[in-house]
Amino acid sequence: MKPTIATGLRSEIYVPITPPAVWTPLAKPLSACVVALCTAGGVHLKSQKPFVLSGDPTFREIPRTTPSSELMVSHGGFDNSDVNRDINAMFPIDRLRELEAEGFIGKVAPMLIGFMGGGGDVDRFRDEGGPAIAKILKDEGVDVAVFTGGCGTCHRSAVIVQRAVEAAGMSTILIAALPPIARQQGAPRITAPHVPIGSNAGEPRNVEMQTAILKDTLRALEEMTQFGQMKVLPYEYRHDV
């Protein structure tokens, strides 16, 4: 019996296509690297204009010397309670400065980046925001950029910007609370602790956990040798306060 073949039919099921590889190998030891933080979790200075919660393709520059107490989140796509308690749960600026003081990394980049990835305009992140952020970091001599994202669309937006930074010649890695989304969107490198969205970098006020996640993420970036690699980290969110 011959099979019946129909031409011109299209599947009703959406099949996503992972974007092509973009990859910049790490050329220096971490102890000599300038490291930036970038988040799609809506982090900005309290003195800066809040993000538009329904969707906002703009970004905010955050000086490396900014006290964590002067940062806040404008984001309607995830529970903000953890980051309101401790901004380092999403944007581990204090932990990164401590790693600089320890000599684990070379320097914290002069300018860090926050944007609001929820409900984001994909075209504007790809064509405008991503390249603009990449240029800022490149001009600052950044070697490594560590990303975080909040909600599902935040992870998508984070990866779009991550890929632009990687394409500009910097090594990047995303700490993902939703690693399947990050992987499908074409993240060059991913670490995945067992955390809820909004606490990618660890439980609020849990300095030990946040430090371990950030250190292991940077070590993973140093070890990864090809596009799309992911490492599950052995840290589990148990915050009950």
N, C-alpha and C positions, 0 to 999 in steps of 0.2 A: 504494500500500500504506500503510495507516494504521499509525502507530507503536503499539507495545504499551505501555500505561501501567499501572504497578502503584502502588497507594497504600499508605501505611503502612510503606514500607521505609526502613531507616536505613543509612547508609554504614558500612562497617567501618573506614574510614580516619578517624583523628582530624584534624579541621580546626580549628586554633587560631584564636581570635578576638582580635585586638588590642584592648586596653581603650580606652575613649574618651580623647580628648586632655585633658591637664591641663597648663597653661602659665602661667608667671609671667614676663613680660618683664623684662629687666634694666633697672633704673631709674637706675643710677649708673655712672660710669666705674669700672673695676676699681681704680684708685688710691684710690678712696673706699669700697671695699667691705670688709665683714667676711666673711672666707672660712673655711669649715669643711671638714674632711676627714671622710668617713664611709666605712667599708669593711665589706663582708660577708666579708672574708677571715680573720676570727677573731683580729684583733689586740687585745691587751689589755696592761695593765701586768703585769710579772712578779709584783707583789705582789697582784694581783687573782685572784679565783677563775677557773680555766680554764673554757673552754666545754665542754659535753658534746658529744663528737665525733659521736654518733649523731643529733644534732639538738637545737638549743637556740635558743629564740626570745628569749632575754634579750640585753641589750647592756651594754657597759661605757663609762663616761665617762672620757675621757683628757684631762687638763689640757694646755693648749697649751704649758706650760713643761716637759713631760716630756722628759728626755733620750731620744733614740732607743735608747740602750743599755739602757734600762729597759723596753723593749717586747718582746713575743714574740707568737707565733702558736699558738693551739690550734685545729687544723683537720685533719681526716682525709681531706678530699676532693681535695687536690691536693698535689703535691710541694712540701714546705716548705723545701727546701734553699736557694733563693734568698733568701727572706725571713729565714731564720735567719742568712744571711750579711749581709744588709742589709735592715732593715725598710722602708727607703724604696722598695724595689722594689714593695711593695704599698701602703704607707702613707707617702707622701713628706712626712713632718712636717718634716724638716730643710730640704727644698727649699722648702716653703711659708714657713717662717720666713725663709729667705734672700730670698724674693720680697717679704716685708714690709719687710725691711731695705733692699732695693733701691728700694722705693717703687712696685713693680709692682702690688701690692695695698695696700689700706688697712691692714687688721689681720688677724691670725690669730684666729679665734674663741676665746673663753676655754675652751670645752670641745669636744673632738673625740670622735667616736663609732666604736667597733668592735663588730661583732656577727659571729656565725658563721652564714652563710647556707646552708651545706650541709645537705641533708635537712630544710630548714626547714618549720615549720608555717605554711602560707600564710595561714590565717585569723588566726593570732595576730600574724604580721608586719603584716598589713593592718589588723586591728582594734585591736591593742594596741601593739606595738613601733613601728610606723611613726608613728602619731600621738604617742606619747610622745617619740620622738626629735625629731619636728617641733616639739613644744612647747618642748623644751630649746633648740633652735637659735633658734626665734622669740624666746623670752624673752631670749636673748643678743644680739639685734639682728643676726643673721646675714643677709647679703644673698645669698650664694652658697654652695652646698655641692657639693663635688667628691666623687664616689663611685668606689669600685673594688669588684671582686668576684673571687672565686677560681674555684671550679668552676662547672659549669653551673647547678646549683641556687642557688649563690651569686649568680650574675648575676640569676636570677629574684628572689631575696630582696632583692638590692640595688635592683632596679627598683621593687619594692613599696614599700620605704622611700623611695626617691627620689621616687616619685609623691606620697607623703604629705607630704614636705617641700615639693615644688612646689605642692601644693594649699594649703599653709599660707601661701603668699605669698613663697616664696624661689625664686630661680633655681637650677637644678641641672644637672649634667652627669655622665655616667658614662664613665670610661676603661675600655673593654671589651676583654678578650681574646677574648671570644666575642660579637661584635656581633650575629649573627643572633638569638641568644636575647634579648639586651637589646632589640632592635628589636621582636620579636614580643610581648614582655611589656609594651611601651608606654612605654619610656624617653623622656622629653621631649627629651633631647639626648644624643648619643653621640660620643665620639672613639674611634678604633680604630687604635692603633699595631700593628705586626707583632710581637707578643710572645706568649709562651706563658702559660697560666694560672699565676698566682702571681707574675708580674712585670709586671703591668699598667702600672706607672709607670716601667718601664725596667729595664735590666740592673742587678744588684746592684753597688754601688760605682762605677757609671758616672754620676757627678754631672752631666756635660754632657748625657747622654741624658735623665736624669730631669728635669732643669731644662727642657729643650726640650719634653718631653711635657707637663709641667704648664703651662708658659707657653702652648703652642699650644692646650691644652685650654681654658684660661681665655679666650684670644683667640677661640676658636671659639664659646664660650658668648656672648661679647659680640657676635659677628657673626650668630648664628643668629636667625631671625625667625619660625619656626613650629615647631610640635610635630613630633617624630619625625625631625628632621634628624640626619645623621651625617656626620662628616668622618674620612676615613682619613688617618692621620698618617704621614709619610715616615721612620719610624724602625723599624729591624729588629733584633731580638734576635740577637746573635752571640756571646754570652758563652760562653767555652770554658775557664774556669778551674775 
